[in-house]
Amino acid sequence: MLSHSDPSIGHKPRPAEETGLLLREASRRLVEARERFLGFPGNMAFDDSDSGHLLAALANNVGDPDSEDASGVHTKVFEREVVAWFTALAQGDPETTYGYVTSGGSEGITFGLYVGRRRLPHAPVYASSAAHYSVRKAADLLRMPLVTVECGPDGAMDAEALAKLCRAQRHEDEAAGRPPRGAVLLATAGATMGGAFDDVPALREAAGAAGPCYVHTDAALGGIVAPFSTPRPAWCLGDGADSVSVSGHKFLGVPVPCGIVLARRELLPSFPVGEYVGARDHTLACSRSGLAAVLLWKRLRQLGTCGLRALVHRCQDTAEYAVGALAAVGRTPGGTGTRWPSPSTGRRRRCAGAGGCRRRAGAHS
Ligand SMILES: Cc1ncc(COP(=O)(O)O)c(C=O)c1O
């Protein structure tokens, strides 16, 4: 016998009223948890419940955003706007830049490394010790050797340490009498725990010691922050990256996990058209969330570039205020977060804090 608070799925259909009660309870808990959400980089300032009508029908963006598919049940018109907007933000050329809405920052990293591997099939991935753990997963999945590069005192990848490792790799290649394998560089724009930005042009130059180089920037956290910061970190396509990715549910606070990835179109592998969907498809999946694409579009349209700039500055001011107000606190200049020693387990449980109890000064704070 199922009780009204029992979410288990039985053999028989359950009354809609009972299911509705459970769903409303789930929604009440999520809203309540939002008030004490601390230590994770999600912007909780938004409420998109007015967009619930989008759930009335399936929205499945199969294949490339600029390719029609046979089903027609998609939101690609919005996705194309999202990609165009982010291409401009990342200083990409709209004619030569490809992009799509991903399931999140991790898919963006995987896509970037995948394109890098197609370009340089024998190159290892170089990532800093502060890179997100998804980089390890993606490298493992793609069977790419991963080399960890130490960080400097500011928490960003140390260019000299990278150059040294790349020179050693080049010597190995020469000694083995093979062509240089090159380097796939994974730069981080806004590190998870310290907020540091890797310097793309400096690292690209350092990685050149290994031979040809491909750069992906994981800007899951910093892709919206960097363009509006002073000084502006060098992170994007215009700064020499070949591909970049950002999360949509972090700074932008989209209520479903999502992200955007961009890559130089000329580097994409050539794939056949998806046989039965009729769409060109360079994405990692087949079906993709049309809901995520339209909600991302909604947030960007709602704020506009000016609104986002103001939001970034407000978050930075809040972080600045926190630096002044909290004793023994450390913060990376230009970042939006602050760190302090881990509180007691009980307090952490009450505040749902992550790892080192990192607090992001979001628009909600
Ligand atoms: C720097 C960085 N990269 C990648 C990710 C993974 O992004 P997602 O959770 O959107 O897959 C995170 C998550 O916090 C991150 O901080």
The ligand as a MOL file (V3000), in Angstrom:
LIG
                    3D

  0  0  0     0  0            999 V3000
M  V30 BEGIN CTAB
M  V30 COUNTS 16 16 0 0 0
M  V30 BEGIN ATOM
M  V30 1 C 35.4560 25.0120 -13.5560 0
M  V30 2 C 34.3590 24.0130 -13.7610 0
M  V30 3 N 34.3400 23.2910 -14.8920 0
M  V30 4 C 33.3790 22.3720 -15.1460 0
M  V30 5 C 32.3870 22.1510 -14.2220 0
M  V30 6 C 31.3470 21.1250 -14.5220 0
M  V30 7 O 30.2280 21.7740 -15.0280 0
M  V30 8 P 28.7740 21.0690 -15.0550 0
M  V30 9 O 28.4180 20.8400 -13.6220 0
M  V30 10 O 27.9230 22.1060 -15.7190 0
M  V30 11 O 28.9060 19.8120 -15.8230 0
M  V30 12 C 32.3600 22.8780 -13.0270 0
M  V30 13 C 31.3120 22.6600 -12.0330 0
M  V30 14 O 31.2480 23.2870 -11.0140 0
M  V30 15 C 33.3780 23.8210 -12.7880 0
M  V30 16 O 33.4350 24.5070 -11.6420 0
M  V30 END ATOM
M  V30 BEGIN BOND
M  V30 1 1 1 2
M  V30 2 1 2 3
M  V30 3 2 2 15
M  V30 4 2 3 4
M  V30 5 1 4 5
M  V30 6 1 5 6
M  V30 7 2 5 12
M  V30 8 1 6 7
M  V30 9 1 7 8
M  V30 10 2 8 9
M  V30 11 1 8 10
M  V30 12 1 8 11
M  V30 13 1 12 13
M  V30 14 1 12 15
M  V30 15 2 13 14
M  V30 16 1 15 16
M  V30 END BOND
M  V30 END CTAB
M  END
